[in-house]
Amino acid sequence: MAASFFQDARLPQQRAVEGVAFPAVLVPSGPASGGLDEFLAAVRAERASRLEPLLRDAGALLLRGFPARTAADFDRAVGAFGYDELPYVGGAAPRTNVVGRVFTANESPPDQKIPFHHEMAQVPTFPSKLFFFCEVEPKSGGETPIVLSHYVYKRMQEKFPEFVAKLEKDGLIYTRVLGEGDDPSSPIGRGWQSTFLTKDKAVAEERAAELGMKLEWTDDGGVKTVMGPIPAVKWDAGRGRKVWFNSMVAAYTGWEDARNDPAKAVTFGDGSPLPADVVAACGAVLEEECVAVPWRRGDILLIDNWAVLHSRRSFEPPRRVLASLCR
């Protein structure tokens, strides 16, 4: 059997969750003398036998020390995994297309934290895989903390069984007011034209309807979007377990800007308000159980969006982290 291009590594920040190292980490098993092409060939050759089983077991896989250095390198690396691209329709974060299927990660100001969420949990069509890539290391901070969703569900079920039962029964409704154009000063500043990839209100309404989203146009050219009720706990059929699949804490604590009041951003599916103390306790659970590995230039982090929630810590610039979403 040929030697693997990859070898397992351990980091001080890793945790053992139910006996599994989280996240899984791979580094080169020897000098990557062939450069990027050799790395991409190894990804294609070992994806099914090595990389995907690790991702399935751990929920997140960090590739460190490989020769990807630019956005174009990252685009090719994502392509080597062979997943279909997911268009970014319905997401909240302001993002810019960089090259191919690569976008900037959330462009909100560096002093703002981005709370934990599953990518696009507030719409029915969401990515199953996310790639992040560090093109420029942060001067300080700027980690992308990750946490296992089934473990958060388990903790919340133990602490707040009645709340979780209501959440499972009723789901959540997400409400967000969008301007016409993007507002880069806001972590949820994506305007309706880039949210629905159109400048035509009729087309926006069609695309919103496909997502099950209701639109209410405002006098200033913006729109109020109402999504739900949508499940807040999902069944991960691939792993046979329930997952805490929602943006409840993110919406309740972080969907705040000139147009949006976070207390109104998310409610139970029957329209009743969420208890602030339980939302705060859930935020504490997410922080307690998370892992935050500091970014190094060239890092590629692959996240199974079914298994893992992610967030962003504030940072001192410069920092450039890119993202790609896959079906």
N, C-alpha and C positions, 0 to 999 in steps of 0.2 A: 504494500500500500504506500502510495506517495506521501511524503511528509506534508503536513499542512502549512500553508502560508501564514496562518494565524496561530497565536498562542494566548491562552488565558492569562489575565493579569489581575492583580488585586490593588485596590486603592484604599487609603485610610477612610474615605467617606462611605464606602460601600457598607450595606447592611445585609445581614442574613434574615430573610423573611420566610418563615416556614421552611427553613433549611436551604433556601436558594439564595445565592448571591445576587444582590440588587443594587445597581444594574449589572448585567454581565459586561465584562470588559475584555476586548481583544486588542493585542498589539502585534507587530510583525514578529514572526518566529526567527527571522534572520535579517540581514541587511537587504532592504528593498532596492536592489541594484538596478532592476528594470524600470524603476520609476512608476509613474501613474498607470501605464499600460499593464504592467505586471500585476499591480494591485487590482485593477478592474477585471483582468482575466481570472484572478483568484476569487474575487467576489462571485463571478458567474459560475466558476467551477465548484465552489464550496457553499453556495447559497443554500441549496436544499439539504445538504448533508450536515453542515456545521452552523451557519449563521441563523437560519430560520428556527431550528430546534432550540438554540440558545434564547432567541427572542421570545419564542413561545413559553419557555420555562420561566424566564426572568421578567418579561414584559418590556424591557428596555435593554438596548445593546449599544455600548460606547466603543467606537473604533478610534484608537489613539495611536499617533506615531506613523501614520500612513502618508503617502506623498500627495495628498490633495491640498492645494494651497489657494486656489482661486474659485470664484463662483462658477466658472466654466468647468473646472475640475470636478466640483461638487455636482454639477448638472450631469456630467458623465457618470459619476459614481452612483447617483440615484438611478440613472438609466440602466446601469449594470445589474441592479437588483430586479429589474423586469416588471415592476408594478405599474399598473395603469395610473395616469395622472388624474387627479380630481380637480375640476375647476373651482376656484374660490368664490362660490355664489352663496350669499346668506351669512357669511362671517362678519364679525364686528370690528376686527382689528384693521387699522390702516396699514396697507402693505403696498410695496412697489415691485413690479416684475423686474428682475435683474437680467436673467438670461434663461432661455428655454423654459423649463418647468420650475425655476428657482425664483423665490420671492424674498424680500426682506422679511424678517420676523417683525412682530409688532413694533411700530415706529414711535410709540408714545415716548414722552420725555424721560431721560435717564433717572430722574429722581423719583419716578413713579414705579411702585411695585405692580405687577400684574398678578392677580390672585389665581389660585388653582382652578383649573377647568379641564374638561375633555374638549378637544378641538371640535368646534361647531356642534356641541351637545344640544344647543337650543334649536337646531333644525333637523329634519328627518334624514337628510342625506349628509353624511359626515365621512371624513377619511378614516380608513382602517389603520393606516400607517402614516407617521410623520417623520420626516428627516429634519434635523437641525445641523448646521455646520458653522464652525467658528472661523471666520475669515480674519478678523482682527480681535485679539484678546482684550478683554476689559482691563483698564488700568487697575481697578479694584471692583469687587462685587460682580453683579451681573450674571450670577449663576442661573441655571434653569432647573429649579428643584422639581423632582418627580416623586410620585407616591402611588402605591398600588391600590387600585380602585376597590378590589374585592375586600381588601383589608380595612379600608375606610368604611365600607358597608358593614362589615362585621363589628367594628368598634362602635359605630352609630347605632346598630341594632341592639348591642348590649346596653348602651347608655340611655337611648331614647326610643324604646320599642313602639310606643304609641305614635310618636312623630313619624317614625319610619313606616309604620303601617298606613298612616294617612297619606304619606308621600307615595307609597306604592299604589294605593287605591286611586288617588286623585291626580297624580303627576304635578307638573308645574306649568304656569303661564309666564312667559317672558315678554316684557313690554319695553320697547326702545324707540326713542325719537331720533330720526336721522335728518341731518341737513341735506342740501342738494349735493354739495361737494364735500371732499374729505377735510377733516379738522385734525391736523397732525399734533395739536396740543392735547388731544384726548385719547385715552387708551381704547375707547370705543368710537373713535371719530370717523369711521368709514361712512361716507355719505351714501345716499340711496343710489346714485348713478353708478358708483363702483361696486356697491353691494349686489346690484342686479345686472351689472355689466350692460347698461343701456342709459340713454338720455330720454327715452320715450316712456311716459307714465303708464301708457297702456301695456307696453311690454313688461315694465316693472310689475304691474298688477298680475299679469299672466305668470311671471316667474315666481312671484310671491305665492300665488294660488297653488302652483305646483309643489311648493314647500309646505302648504297648509297654513300659510301666514296671511293674516288680514292686514290691510293697509288703510290708514285714515290720513288723507292729505291735509297739511296745515297751510295757513294763509301765507306763510313766508317761503313757500316752495319746498318745505321739508315734508316728512311723513312720519306718522306714528305707526310702528309695526307691532302687531300682537300675535305671538306664536304660542299655540297650545290650546288645550292642555297637551303636554308631551311627557312621556315617561321620564322619571328621574332616576329610576333604578331599572337596569336592563339585565337580561340573561345573556351571558357570554357562552354561547353554545359550544364554541371551540374548546373551552376549558371547563364547562359544566358548573358555572357559579354565577351568582348575582354580583353586579358591579354598580358602584355609586356613580352613575353616568349622568352627570348634570353640571351646570354652571351656576348652581345656587349661591355659593359663597362669593364667586366672582361677580355675579350680577348684584347681589345684595350689598356688597361692600365696595365694589369697584366701578359699577356702571354709573359714573357720576361725571357730568360735565355741564356746560351751560344749558343743555336741553334736558338732561336726565337727572332724576332723583332716584338713587339706588333703592330706597325703601319701597318705591313703586315699581321697580324694574322686574321683580319676580314675586309671585304669589303661589299659593296652592292652586291646583287646577279648578277648584270651586270658587276661586276669587278671594278666599279668606287670606289674611296676612300671615306671613311666616313669623314664628316666635323668635325675636331678636337674640335671646339667650341661647337657643339651640343652634342658630346659625353661627354665633360666635364660638360655641363649643365645637362645632364641626370644623371651623377654621383652625382651632387649636389642635384638633386631631390631625388635620392635614399637615400642619407644621411639625407636630411631634413625630409623625411617621415618615416624613420625607427624607430624601437624599439629595444633597446639592453638591455636585462635583464642579470645582472651578474649571472654567473653559481654558483650553490651550489651543493655540492656532492649529488648524487642520483637523480638530476633533470633528467626528461625525457621530451624532447621537440618533439612533433609530428607535422610535417609540411605537409600541402597539397601542393605538388609541382606544382599543377595547379594554385594555388592561391598566392603563396608567394615566393619571392626571398630571398636568405640568403647570408651572407658573414662571415668573421672572422676578428676580430681585433687582433692586435699584443698583445703579453702578456709576462709577466715575469714568467718563469717556476717555479715550475712544473705545468703542465696542461695535463690532459688526457680526451679527449672527444671522444667517440665512436659513430659509425653510423651504420645504417642498412637501406637498400633500398628495397622498396616493389613495386610490380606492381600496 
